[in-house]
Amino acid sequence: MKLLGLLALLAGPVAAQDFSIDYDRLFEENSDRIMVAEPGVQRLELPGPVIVERRNGRYRADDQSGWGPAGCALDRLFVAGAAVTACPGLYSDDQRDRVAAQLLRGVRFYARNTVPPMAPDAANAAMLSRLAATRDRLSLICAYGSAELAFAAHIAEDATIRRFDRIFRTARLPVTRPCR
C-alpha cells in the first residue's frame, strides 16, 4: 500500500474546515448536564471521561481517560505524516504505510467524535490541508538527526501503534489537553 505517497500528492494547498470542536454547540446540546462548579464557571462531565469548563466565554477541556487526549495524538500524527511526506526516502514502505494508517485512523476518530461530527469528505479535506500546513510549518530538512524525522519512525513501531490503539479505542471528545 502506497497510501502516504497518494496523500503527499494530494496534500497541496486546500481550503478546508479544520479539526475543531464547537464548544458553544457542545454546551447547547448538553444543557441538561451542565453543572455550576462555582459562580461563573460551568462544567460538563462527558464520557471518556472528558471534563469541559466554560468560564467567561473561554473553554478548557481535559481528557481524563488515562489513555491520552485524542486531539493531541492527532496533532502528533500530523507531524509524523508531514515528515514522511516531506522526506519519503528516509523511511521504508512499511514505515510510511504505518504512519499513514495511524493518521487516517486518528482523522476518522476525530471526525466521528467532534462536535459537530465531520462528514468523511470534510475530514479528508481537513486532513490534506493540515498535512500540507504542518509540512510547510516544519520546513523539514531531509537529513538524519531531526527530532520530527525520528518521531515519524517511532510512530511506525509496534509499541507506539499499540499506544494509539488505546487512545483511539474509546469514543470521547477529541481534546488536546493534557498533551505530554
N, C-alpha and C positions, 0 to 999 in steps of 0.2 A: 504494500500500500504506500503510495507516494502522496499521501494526504497533505503533508505540510508543504510540499512543493506547490501543490494547487493553491493552498492558502496564500503562499508567498506571491504567486502570480496575481491573485485576486485582491491582495491587500494594498492596493493603491489608495489614493485619496477617495473616500466615500463619505457622503453626508449621511449620517445615520443617528438614530436615537442612541444615547449612551446607556451604560449599565447604571441605573439609579433606582432609588426607592422613593416613591411619593409618600412621604411621611404624613402629610396632611390627609391624604386619602386613607392611609392606614388607620389613622385615628378616627376618621369618619366611619369607616367600615367596622371598626371595633369599639364604637362609642359606648356600648353596654358593658365593656370590660375595663374602661378607664378607671384607674384608682388615683386619688389625690394623695400624693406622698407627703406633701407639705403645701402650704399656700403658694400658688403659682407654679406648682410642679405636678404635671400629670404623668402617669406611668401606665404602661401596658406590659403585662407579662404574657409573652407569646410562647407557643410550643417551641421546643428546642432544648432548653429554654433560651429565649432571646428577650432581653429587657430593653424597652424603649422609653425614654423620658423626654417630655416636652417642657421646656422652661423658657418663657419669654419669646416664644416663636422659634426657638432653636431646639434641635434634636440631638440626643445621644443614644446610640443603640449598641448594646453589648451582647455578644454571643456568650452564653454561659454553659454551652453544651459539653465542654471539655474536649471536643474534637478539634476545635479551631473554627474561626469565623470563615464562612464560605466566600464572602466577598474579598477577604484578604487572600485566601487561596487563589481565587480567580485573578487578582492583581498579580500575584507571583507567577501564575501560569502565563500571563501575557508577557512578562519579562522573559521567561523561557522560550515562548513562541517567537518573540522578537529576535532572540539570539540565534535560534536555529534557522529562521528565515533569512536573517542578515548574513550568516556565516555557515551555510549548509555543508560546506566541505569539511568542517571540523567535527561533524557528527556522522555516525553510521546511519544507514537507512532505518534500522531498528530504533535508534535513539530519536530520530526525527519523528517517526511514526508514533512512538510512545508519548512524546511531548504533545503532538497534535491530538492524539486521542484524549489525553488528560485535559487539554484546553477545550476541546469540544464538549467533553463531559461537564466541565465547570460552567461553560456557557449555557448548556441545557438546564443544569441545576438552577442557575441564576434566573434564567428566563421563566422557569416554572414557579419559582418561589418569591420573586419580587412582587411589589405592589405598584402598579397593576402588572399582572403577568405579561411577558413579552411574547408576541407571535414568533414562530420559528424564523420566518424571513426577516423580521426586525432584529432578532437576536443574531442571526448570521451577519446582517449588515453592520450591526454594532460591533461584532467580533472583528470583522475585517477592518473597520475604521480604527478601533482601539489597537489592533495589532500593528497597523501602519504607524499610528501616532506614537506607540511605545517604541517601535524600532527607530523612528526619527528622533525621539527624545533621548534615547540612549546613545545614539551616534556611535555604535559599536565598531571597534577596530578588530578585524578577524585575526587575532593572534592569541595564542595560549597565554593564560595568566589573568584574564579578565574575570572578575567575580561573576558577572552576568553569564558569561560563557560556561564557567564551571557550574553555576547553578542550573543551567539548562541540562547539562549532562547528569546532574544529581536528580533532577525531576524524572529522568528516564529509568532510574534504578528501581528494582523491585520493592525495596523497603519504602521508598517515597511513594510509589504507586499505592502501596497498602495504606499509607497515611491518608492519601487523597481518597481512597475508598471509604475510610471512616468519616472524613469531612463531608463527603457528598452522599452518604448513605441515608441520613435522616433529614426529611424535609423541614426547613425552617427559613426564616427571613435571612437573606444572604448579606449580612452586615460585615463591616471591615474591622470592627474592634472586638477584642484586643488583637492587634496584629503583631505577632512576635516572630 
